[in-house]
Amino acid sequence: MARIKTGILSHKRRKKILKLSKGYYGAKSKQFRTAKQTVMRAGLHAYIGRKNKKRDFRRLWILRISAACKLNNTNYSRFINGLKKSGTELNRKMLSEIAVADPQGFLQLVEKSKTGAQNP
């Protein structure tokens, strides 16, 4: 029986890594060993970045809502608590969009949260 050589598979594997490392500086895009290390590290950072992105956006939304609340003489925690008690189900992303784009609409939400906090 003929011996199977892994030349074709090795070439494919190396080609895939070198394609992923395209655009890297110097040997990191030319030599297989350094390219492999760099691609693995880049993939790890990309994975971590995808997780951090969610945290960063939530932090940004909360910051925007908090700033809009301070302009309307309330604070973030009382505002969110009042909205929950009044039964308004808007997520933080939508609340921050309303705060930025429609200050009058946000003022109405603040008033609704104040009445919701008083009447549970």
Buried (B, 14 or more C-beta within 10 A) or exposed (E): EEEEEEEEEEEEEEEEBBEBBEEBEEEBBEBBEBBBBBBEEBEEEEEEEEEEEEEEEBEEBBEBBBEBBEEBEBEBEBBBBBBBBBEBEEEBBEBBBBBEEEEEEBBEBBEBBBEBBEEE
